[in-house]
C-alpha cells in the first residue's frame, strides 16, 4: 500500500513539473527554504552634499562620476524627472536628460556596455542613451506593471518593480531572460526598490523601511539585513523634509559604498 502511494505521489510530482513548463525562454527562480539572515553593521566614513530637491530614484558610480536619476511626484511641483551627473562639491545635479513630468515619472538607471538605461514608473516604458553624451538612442517596452530600480551583474539588466520579483533583461533586446523571487525567512519580500550589485550580491533598498537587504541572486534568498535607521535619523534631524532612504552606489575602483535618499541633504559614504 505504501509503495503504491509513493508511486502515485511521484507521478503527481512529474505531471505537475511538466504542466509548469512554458514555451517561453524566461525562467523563474524561487525558493521557500528558510535561511538565516545576518544582521550587518556599518561604519560611516564621510559625507558630501546632495540637493534636497532631488527625489532620488536611481544612483550609481560610473568612471568616477555619480549618476543620479530623479522622480517628480505630483505633490512636489519643484521636483523633476531627470538624469545627470551629481556635483559632489555642491550637491547639485548637472541634468543631462529631463522627462516631461506630465507624462513620465523617472525611476531607476543603469549603465552597461556604454549605454545608459532608464525605466519609468507606470508607463511600462524605458529609454536608452549613450552613456558618455547622454544622447537618446532608443526606447523599449517591458511587461512589468511598474518600473522601480535597475542594476547589472555585468551581463544582464536587473529590474525591480515593487513586487518580490527581480527581472533579468537582455541588454540587447530588453526582453526578459529570467525572474528570481526574493524571499526573507521563507516568505516573499516585496517593496524592493533601488538596486546595486556588489561582489556577487544584489543590495536593495526596501521602500519605506530604511533597510538595505543583501540578496543571493542564485536563490533569491535575503542573506543579510542592514538597518540604516541611524543614518536616516541623523539626516532627518538636519533636514526635516527628507523622505525615505533610496539610493545605493558602489565604486568598483575604490570599493567604496554610498547611500542617500529622496530629497536628502547628504550622500553618506559607508562600509559594511
C-alpha positions, 0 to 999 in steps of 0.5 A, a space after each residue: 500500500 505504501 509503495 503504491 502511494 509513493 508511486 502515485 505521489 511521484 507521478 503527481 510530482 512529474 505531471 505537475 513539473 511538466 504542466 509548469 513548463 512554458 514555451 517561453 525562454 524566461 525562467 523563474 527562480 524561487 525558493 521557500 527554504 528558510 535561511 538565516 539572515 545576518 544582521 550587518 553593521 556599518 561604519 560611516 566614513 564621510 559625507 558630501 552634499 546632495 540637493 534636497 530637491 532631488 527625489 532620488 530614484 536611481 544612483 550609481 558610480 560610473 568612471 568616477 562620476 555619480 549618476 543620479 536619476 530623479 522622480 517628480 511626484 505630483 505633490 512636489 511641483 519643484 521636483 523633476 524627472 531627470 538624469 545627470 551627473 551629481 556635483 559632489 562639491 555642491 550637491 547639485 545635479 548637472 541634468 543631462 536628460 529631463 522627462 516631461 513630468 506630465 507624462 513620465 515619472 523617472 525611476 531607476 538607471 543603469 549603465 552597461 556596455 556604454 549605454 545608459 538605461 532608464 525605466 519609468 514608473 507606470 508607463 511600462 516604458 524605458 529609454 536608452 542613451 549613450 552613456 558618455 553624451 547622454 544622447 537618446 538612442 532608443 526606447 523599449 517596452 517591458 511587461 512589468 506593471 511598474 518600473 522601480 530600480 535597475 542594476 547589472 551583474 555585468 551581463 544582464 539588466 536587473 529590474 525591480 518593480 515593487 513586487 518580490 520579483 527581480 527581472 533579468 533583461 537582455 541588454 540587447 533586446 530588453 526582453 526578459 531572460 529570467 525572474 528570481 523571487 526574493 524571499 526573507 525567512 521563507 516568505 516573499 519580500 516585496 517593496 524592493 526598490 533601488 538596486 546595486 550589485 556588489 561582489 556577487 550580491 544584489 543590495 536593495 533598498 526596501 521602500 519605506 523601511 530604511 533597510 538595505 537587504 543583501 540578496 543571493 541572486 542564485 536563490 533569491 534568498 535575503 542573506 543579510 539585513 542592514 538597518 540604516 535607521 541611524 543614518 536616516 535619523 541623523 539626516 532627518 534631524 538636519 533636514 526635516 523634509 527628507 523622505 525615505 532612504 533610496 539610493 545605493 552606489 558602489 565604486 568598483 575602483 575604490 570599493 567604496 559604498 554610498 547611500 542617500 535618499 529622496 530629497 536628502 541633504 547628504 550622500 553618506 559614504 559607508 562600509 559594511 
